[in-house]
Amino acid sequence: MGDDPDNDSDASRTDPFGQHLGISFESVSDGRSVATMEVTEDHLNVNGTLHGGAIFSLADATAGAALNSLWVEDTGVALEANISFLAAAERGDTVVCRAEVTDERRKTAEITVAVELEDGTKIASSRARGYKI
């Protein structure tokens, strides 16, 4: 990952679950990452909107990519995460997720995550804490 745009998709290629969900990384470097996911029929819940688990998975993957762009010599894993669902997304929408490491310590870091539709409508916000192993 890092500053090399050719490596921005490393997170996409090495995460089988993310690939299954259709998560695509637009950029990953310097403690920040941006990923997108097009909402398909497979992402929907019983109400016909984007499933909360899919939103959480997108937020978690994007947070992990941001964290691991800083901890290239170590491995960062999720220690905790929370999410607030703010609005619905529907089939055909493209969801954009932005994550940023906002606090880094010796063994832990905090990552804030915003999940939006392409028009800027916020659909979720998340805060995660990573742990260096």
Secondary structure, 3 states (H helix, E strand, C coil): CCCCHHHCCHHHHHCHHHHHHCCEEEEEECCEEEEEEECCHHHECCCCEECHHHHHHHHHHHHHHHHHHHCCCCCEEEEEEEEEECCCCECCCEEEEEEEEEEECCCEEEEEEEEEECCCCEEEEEEEEEEEC
